[in-house]
Amino acid sequence: MCLERMTDIERNSILDAIDVLNDLVNDLVAGTMVFANYQSRFAMGEFSQPGIVAVQKMCVSHLILGLNKLCEFWEVFHRLVPAELRPEMKALVSELQRRGIKEFRNTVVAHVWDRKRRRTRTQSEVIAQLNQISAGNPADFLLWLNNPNDNAYPKTVVSIVQALRNHLREQHGVNADEIFQR
């Protein structure tokens, strides 16, 4: 009975991990594609300056939350990451941490108050942190997250997350219905 229960717990953990990875792929693709779509519309004069700023902030916030969830995924599910995918995942999480994703989430996206500074972040601080996150090139950053023309593994964050999700699905015989109907 105890052995059976451990198997159920492990299976549920695998299903939870795949479910989170599904959401991460969708969130990263949606955030980057909406950003690109509205940027294109703005460039063609179909969208106002205040409108594009609002969409950019929404997309960046959405992407930062997703990237922070990816770091959290590593903290919770790292033991499920197979050896052949572990180096890329570990490097990706380290890179996200180095870029300050969690700090930006905690001080700009999810809160108005920076507890360390005991004040709100200034616009120049937010821009400086965005430059750190994007390595000074927002367009390249978005393509690093999701390149619809070349999401080959391990070039993009989406490709790494998809590879892990697909590996877990195949390794454990998980189908989409098992995820969506539980």
FENFENQUI-V311860 format. One record per pair of residues at least 4 apart in sequence whose ideal C-beta (glycine too) atoms are under 6 Angstrom apart, sorted by the first residue. I is the first residue (numbers start at 1). J is the second residue. If there is no record, write none. Layout:
i={I | I}
j={J | J}
This chain:
i={14 | 17 | 17 | 18 | 18 | 18 | 18 | 19 | 20 | 21 | 21 | 23 | 24 | 24 | 24 | 25 | 25 | 26 | 27 | 28 | 28 | 28 | 28 | 29 | 29 | 30 | 31 | 31 | 31 | 32 | 32 | 32 | 34 | 35 | 38 | 41 | 41 | 42 | 42 | 47 | 47 | 61 | 64 | 64 | 64 | 67 | 67 | 68 | 68 | 68 | 71 | 71 | 73 | 74 | 74 | 81 | 81 | 81 | 82 | 85 | 85 | 86 | 88 | 88 | 92 | 96 | 99 | 99 | 100 | 100 | 103 | 104 | 104 | 105 | 105 | 107 | 107 | 108 | 108 | 112 | 114 | 121 | 121 | 131 | 134 | 134 | 143 | 145 | 146 | 146 | 147 | 147 | 151 | 151 | 151 | 153 | 153 | 154 | 155 | 158 | 162 | 167 | 168 | 169 | 174 | 176 | 177}
j={172 | 77 | 80 | 165 | 168 | 174 | 179 | 179 | 73 | 161 | 165 | 27 | 66 | 70 | 161 | 161 | 162 | 30 | 66 | 66 | 145 | 146 | 158 | 33 | 146 | 34 | 59 | 62 | 63 | 142 | 145 | 146 | 59 | 59 | 55 | 46 | 47 | 47 | 52 | 51 | 52 | 109 | 104 | 105 | 109 | 96 | 101 | 101 | 102 | 105 | 93 | 96 | 77 | 78 | 93 | 85 | 86 | 89 | 167 | 89 | 164 | 90 | 154 | 160 | 160 | 101 | 132 | 133 | 104 | 132 | 107 | 108 | 129 | 109 | 110 | 114 | 121 | 121 | 126 | 120 | 121 | 125 | 126 | 136 | 138 | 141 | 147 | 157 | 156 | 158 | 151 | 156 | 156 | 158 | 159 | 159 | 163 | 160 | 159 | 162 | 166 | 171 | 172 | 174 | 178 | 180 | 181}
